Amino acid sequence: MLEAVPLTVEDSSIVTVRMIPAVLAPPPGKPRLDNVPELQAFAAQVAVEGAWGPDVAGVVAAFFDQLAVNWNAEHSVGRFEPVSDALCRGGVEAGGRCLEVGSGTGQITPLLAAHFGKVVSVDLSAAMLEQAAGLQGSRLRCDAAQMPFADAVFDAAVLVDTLCFAGELARVLAHDGVVIWVNLLGQDGPLYVSTADIARVLPGEWDGVESSSGWGTWAVLHRSPATSAGQSARGGGEAPRA
Ligand SMILES: C[S@@+](CC[C@H](N)C(=O)[O-])C[C@H]1O[C@@H](n2cnc3c(N)ncnc32)[C@H](O)[C@@H]1O
């Protein structure tokens, strides 16, 4: 495993993150998962400190590979409301090109395909992607820390319960692009990182709105176009550091 490599995160100011009230209260029966504090600490290290590299990527891929066969059976409840709410009340323009990061077995992809003009889904785990075989959309196995896309080719990036690589996200997003950050179990989610931390590591200036829906939380962050030029190579969670 790699040591955490502190990144130089320049002071990218987020203009505002407005909290709006939830319209759907959490239903009873929210799952309580094991090892949440440890997993959240890992997710924060990756997002904020850039603690990532080929060895860590291999461990994460193997972890999800072994969960893949049972993933849909074991993760089928409460998965859509926060995403729909974010798209609807977060002011996410319909149409355009969407990058789905950490798409897993593709459970969320149809929702995205109904909103955006084109969806490209990426995941690190071959076995998770195999479970999505036959579903609509383009799927690609790659590490979201270093994606095989040109700069500024996506209008939106959607991250649902996955790891955030802010520098790389900012690079592939259009200058006025939008990041949709969703944690399906909110602050109890294993990969939960606060919106404030995500906003802090995204290079450039962003303003946004956040809320919750059912068990989950979401944030929609819009980049101010004037701040993105020349800044896409800095920020947290950049390409792997060997
Ligand atoms: C908890 S699952 C969520 C899957 C899907 N978003 C959903 O909500 O159903 C997290 C997914 O993120 C993927 N992932 C983790 N690190 C990644 C990385 N560096 N690049 C691409 N995908 C990654 C995992 O392989 C896994 O499929």
The ligand as an SDF file (V2000), in Angstrom:
LIG
                    3D

 27 29  0  0  0  0  0  0  0  0999 V2000
  -19.9910    1.0000   -3.6940 C   0  0  0  0  0  0  0  0  0  0  0  0
  -19.8350    0.6290   -5.3920 S   0  0  0  0  0  0  0  0  0  0  0  0
  -21.0910    1.6580   -6.0860 C   0  0  0  0  0  0  0  0  0  0  0  0
  -21.4840    1.2800   -7.4800 C   0  0  0  0  0  0  0  0  0  0  0  0
  -22.5610    2.1580   -8.1090 C   0  0  0  0  0  0  0  0  0  0  0  0
  -22.1640    3.5310   -8.1870 N   0  0  0  0  0  0  0  0  0  0  0  0
  -23.8590    2.0270   -7.3720 C   0  0  0  0  0  0  0  0  0  0  0  0
  -24.1640    2.9150   -6.5700 O   0  0  0  0  0  0  0  0  0  0  0  0
  -24.5450    1.0320   -7.5650 O   0  0  0  0  0  0  0  0  0  0  0  0
  -18.3470    1.5220   -5.7570 C   0  0  0  0  0  0  0  0  0  0  0  0
  -17.8120    1.2910   -7.1480 C   0  0  0  0  0  0  0  0  0  0  0  0
  -16.7380    2.1990   -7.3760 O   0  0  0  0  0  0  0  0  0  0  0  0
  -15.7460    1.5340   -8.1080 C   0  0  0  0  0  0  0  0  0  0  0  0
  -14.4510    2.2030   -7.9350 N   0  0  0  0  0  0  0  0  0  0  0  0
  -13.7250    2.3310   -6.8100 C   0  0  0  0  0  0  0  0  0  0  0  0
  -12.5820    2.9690   -7.0690 N   0  0  0  0  0  0  0  0  0  0  0  0
  -12.5990    3.2790   -8.3870 C   0  0  0  0  0  0  0  0  0  0  0  0
  -11.6810    3.9330   -9.2610 C   0  0  0  0  0  0  0  0  0  0  0  0
  -10.5120    4.4040   -8.8230 N   0  0  0  0  0  0  0  0  0  0  0  0
  -12.0060    4.0510  -10.5490 N   0  0  0  0  0  0  0  0  0  0  0  0
  -13.1830    3.5650  -11.0240 C   0  0  0  0  0  0  0  0  0  0  0  0
  -14.0790    2.9260  -10.2450 N   0  0  0  0  0  0  0  0  0  0  0  0
  -13.7960    2.7850   -8.9460 C   0  0  0  0  0  0  0  0  0  0  0  0
  -15.7630    0.1260   -7.5370 C   0  0  0  0  0  0  0  0  0  0  0  0
  -15.1520   -0.8210   -8.3870 O   0  0  0  0  0  0  0  0  0  0  0  0
  -17.2450   -0.1010   -7.3380 C   0  0  0  0  0  0  0  0  0  0  0  0
  -17.8450   -0.7190   -8.4630 O   0  0  0  0  0  0  0  0  0  0  0  0
  1  2  1  0
  2  3  1  0
  2 10  1  0
  3  4  1  0
  4  5  1  0
  5  6  1  0
  5  7  1  0
  7  8  2  0
  7  9  1  0
 10 11  1  0
 11 12  1  0
 11 26  1  0
 12 13  1  0
 13 14  1  0
 13 24  1  0
 14 15  1  0
 14 23  1  0
 15 16  2  0
 16 17  1  0
 17 18  1  0
 17 23  2  0
 18 19  1  0
 18 20  2  0
 20 21  1  0
 21 22  2  0
 22 23  1  0
 24 25  1  0
 24 26  1  0
 26 27  1  0
M  CHG  2   2   1   9  -1
M  END
$$$$
